Amino acid sequence: MGVKFEYNSVVGRITDAEELFAEGYDAIYIATGAGLPKFLNVPGENLPNVFFANEYLTRVNLMKANNFPEYDTPTKHGKNVVVFGGGNVAMDAVRTAKRLGAERAIIAYRRTEAEMPARRAELHHAKAEGVEVMPLVAPLEFVKGEDGAVCAVRVQKMELGEPDASGRRRPVPIEGAVEEIPCDVAISAIGTNANPFAKMIGDIKLNKWGYIIADEDGRTSDPRIWAGGDIVTGAATVILAMGAGKTAAASITKALVG
């Protein structure tokens, strides 16, 4: 169809919108997503075998880490895996770990099952596969083993207090209630933020979370630039991103050819 792919090209670093327009392009569509992980911000988070869920799932599902050494993109196939989070991505990560041979695969969540944002079917299927749910715990520190990699995680036991801004009851630490969970793989799945390259591409308006502000057609504050997918909505679904692309394509076509 004549599509040209530019590989190894980080737009916003090596070029920007104005340079692309100067080269003769008439419209830009930004679909950089919300792939910046949210950090747990606890000691030991940078230890080997502590993964962010996006990295872990990408390595396994796209880079064939499950077939190492046939494919040279390994990930640790842990026997004791702890996943922090309660959403659909957390469920994906813990079920993947289980299928890669984990003897114990734990979902550790700072609230109870009732407050988990994951689909009920995801939680049901995870339990059916042997996943263990550990509610009302929050990570304090990842512990380094003799080999330099993570060997355990210390967690703070919580209880539910008054509702917070989200309407869910706020988790409150129970004083002195600390537990250590052995693990050889730990995965953080507490959500993502806007890809920071979005703000480097052009002079377009962002909201307070760093996501691009766009109208129902995907048009941004610069009428030559459109955007869609997670970089506009925040982390959502593939089907919504696909729909945003089609909507913007129609809008761009109308703008360029009438």
Secondary structure by P-SEA (a helix, b strand, c coil): ccccccccccccccccaaaaaaaccccccccccccbbbbcccccccccccccaaaaaaaccccccccccccccccccccbbbbccccaaaaaaaaaaaaacccccccccccccccccccaaaaaaaaaacccccccbbbcbbbbcccccccbbbbbbbbbccccccccbbbbbcccbbbbbbbcbbbbccccccccccccccccccccccccccccccccccccbbbbcccccccccaaaaaaaaaaaaaaaaaaacc
